[in-house]
Amino acid sequence: MPSHVPSRRMAALALAAILAPAAALAGSNWSSVGSSGAPDDNCAGAAVFDGNAVRLGGAAATTCTLRYQISDTWGGAGLVERRFLDTLLLDPGVVTQVRVRLMALNYGTRALTALLALDSNSFPLAAGFQNRIGSTCADLDFRANSYFIEVDLVRTIPSLLPAAGPSPGFGLVRLPSCP
């Protein structure tokens, strides 16, 4: 056999190399870091990307909305059962807030629905990033819907000291299985 014609063994190895990453992702939890979000126009000059996190910069009272597209990493037939929000948030003051929503956009009706929500004001204030977990679960159907995470970083009152003022932040979101 000529050396330029691949053997079946080489073809099998090449196929395995291509399929191995997909197999490894099948059944894994989808996740995204804060710095990978797509900011809305209302974030112009307000979103500060710092490593894996995003914070609300400056001193103005504002709301900055970021979105994170969810892809089906579970490897099923488009159905993913019972998922909850698992986040890493920073809400250091009474004039700041982080809101996180799992949104579904129906392909047929174009209806937009908030399936899960988490509000940092439901938890104690903290000077550093804290793990915050939602208390409800939702099923995902990628055959009928597109999904994304929507995050609002909010400062309700202008800070007098921009360098030292409270700055909400978002570090991570995951969609693990409900217990």
Summary of the structure (lengths in Angstrom):
residues: 179
radius of gyration: 20.5
end to end distance: 56.3
largest distance: 78.2
contacts: 506
relative contact order: 0.26
helix: 15%
strand: 43%
